[in-house]
Amino acid sequence: MRENIQEIGFFDIVQGRRSVRIFDQVTLFDHQIVQKCLEAATLAPNSSNMQLWEFYRIPETSMLKDPISRLCMNQKAATTARELVVIVTRRDKWKSRAAANLSYIRETYKNSPGKKQKQAEAYYGNLIPKLYSKYPLWSLTKQIIAWFMSLKRPMVREVTESDVRVSVHKSAALAAMTFMYAMKAEGYDTCPMEGFDSVRVKKLLDLPKSAEINMIIGCGKGLPEGVYGKRFRVANDEVIFEK
Ligand SMILES: Cc1cc2nc3c(=O)[nH]c(=O)nc-3n(C[C@H](O)[C@H](O)[C@H](O)COP(=O)(O)O)c2cc1C
C-alpha cells in the first residue's frame, strides 16, 4: 500500500521552493505555521551553538506590517506577504549565550564531571570570550596572534571583528534557509529579501545599534504570477568540483 502514498521528500521541497514575489490575498493563511517553522529554524546548525539570532514575526495584522513593507522598498514580495519574518543577528548577546551553554554543560555533566566537561568549560569560558570580546585594537591583536600561531601549526585565520560578524550572519542565514524549506514543506512560499532600509527597520523594531538585519522573508501562498520566470542556475560543472 505504501507505494501508493505520494510522499513529499526533501528533494521535492528543494526543487519546489522558489522565491515568490506575489502572494495570494484571499485564502486563509495559517500564521501558526510560521511559528512552527521558526521553531524548526532554531534547530539549524550555528557557530559554537551561540544562537546569536532572533526572529521577528510581523503578521498582516501587525501595525508594523505596512511600514516595514514600505521599508522593503515597497517590493511586492513584502507588500503582498501575509507575514514578514525579520531575521536578526545579535552578536552583542554573546555573553548570555556563552553563559547559557556553560550552565547547560554543567547540568549535563553534573553527575559525571571529567575531561569533556573541562574542555567544554574552557571553550565557552576562555576561547569564546577571547573571540567575542571587544577592546580597542583587539581585532588586530587577535589577527597577529593567529598569524604567529599559524607559523607552527594549522590555525583558524578568521578571528577579526569582521570575521566574527560574517560568522554570525552565516548562522542566521542557515536558520533562514531552514525556515524557508520548512514553510515549503507546509505548502507555503517565501521570498528572502536584502533590499530594505536596515537602519529604519531596526528603529521600527526597537533594536539596538549592535543588532543587524540578516534578511527579511515574505511569506504566504504564492500565486503563479509571483514566480518571475523559469529557474536559472549556471551549469553544475562550473560550481561543483571534485579534487
Ligand atoms: C540574501 C538574499 C537576498 C535576496 N534579496 C532579494 C530581494 O531583495 N528581492 C527579491 O525579489 N529577491 C531577493 N532574493 C531572491 C533571489 O533573487 C533568488 O533567490 C534568486 O534569484 C534565485 O531564485 P529562486 O530563489 O527562485 O531559486 C534574495 C535572495 C537571497 C538569498
PDBQT file of the ligand as one rigid body, heavy atoms in Angstrom, charges set to zero:
ROOT
HETATM    1  C1  LIG A 301      20.349  37.011   0.696  1.00  0.00    +0.000 C 
HETATM    2  C2  LIG A 301      19.298  37.092  -0.364  1.00  0.00    +0.000 A 
HETATM    3  C3  LIG A 301      18.719  38.318  -0.662  1.00  0.00    +0.000 A 
HETATM    4  C4  LIG A 301      17.725  38.425  -1.619  1.00  0.00    +0.000 A 
HETATM    5  N1  LIG A 301      17.102  39.634  -1.810  1.00  0.00    +0.000 NA
HETATM    6  C5  LIG A 301      16.047  39.704  -2.638  1.00  0.00    +0.000 A 
HETATM    7  C6  LIG A 301      15.297  40.898  -2.734  1.00  0.00    +0.000 A 
HETATM    8  O1  LIG A 301      15.544  41.893  -2.060  1.00  0.00    +0.000 OA
HETATM    9  N2  LIG A 301      14.240  40.921  -3.564  1.00  0.00    +0.000 N 
HETATM   10  C7  LIG A 301      13.880  39.835  -4.319  1.00  0.00    +0.000 A 
HETATM   11  O2  LIG A 301      12.912  39.929  -5.057  1.00  0.00    +0.000 OA
HETATM   12  N3  LIG A 301      14.569  38.671  -4.228  1.00  0.00    +0.000 NA
HETATM   13  C8  LIG A 301      15.620  38.576  -3.405  1.00  0.00    +0.000 A 
HETATM   14  N4  LIG A 301      16.295  37.386  -3.274  1.00  0.00    +0.000 N 
HETATM   15  C9  LIG A 301      15.844  36.210  -4.007  1.00  0.00    +0.000 C 
HETATM   16  C10 LIG A 301      16.825  35.851  -5.150  1.00  0.00    +0.000 C 
HETATM   17  O3  LIG A 301      16.721  36.794  -6.174  1.00  0.00    +0.000 OA
HETATM   18  C11 LIG A 301      16.522  34.421  -5.619  1.00  0.00    +0.000 C 
HETATM   19  O4  LIG A 301      16.761  33.527  -4.571  1.00  0.00    +0.000 OA
HETATM   20  C12 LIG A 301      17.334  34.026  -6.853  1.00  0.00    +0.000 C 
HETATM   21  O5  LIG A 301      17.012  34.831  -7.953  1.00  0.00    +0.000 OA
HETATM   22  C13 LIG A 301      17.126  32.564  -7.225  1.00  0.00    +0.000 C 
HETATM   23  O6  LIG A 301      15.767  32.290  -7.458  1.00  0.00    +0.000 OA
HETATM   24  P1  LIG A 301      14.972  31.154  -6.648  1.00  0.00    +0.000 P 
HETATM   25  O7  LIG A 301      15.059  31.514  -5.186  1.00  0.00    +0.000 OA
HETATM   26  O8  LIG A 301      13.553  31.208  -7.158  1.00  0.00    +0.000 OA
HETATM   27  O9  LIG A 301      15.626  29.840  -6.907  1.00  0.00    +0.000 OA
HETATM   28  C14 LIG A 301      17.306  37.260  -2.330  1.00  0.00    +0.000 A 
HETATM   29  C15 LIG A 301      17.898  36.038  -2.029  1.00  0.00    +0.000 A 
HETATM   30  C16 LIG A 301      18.863  35.942  -1.056  1.00  0.00    +0.000 A 
HETATM   31  C17 LIG A 301      19.439  34.592  -0.713  1.00  0.00    +0.000 C 
ENDROOT
TORSDOF 0
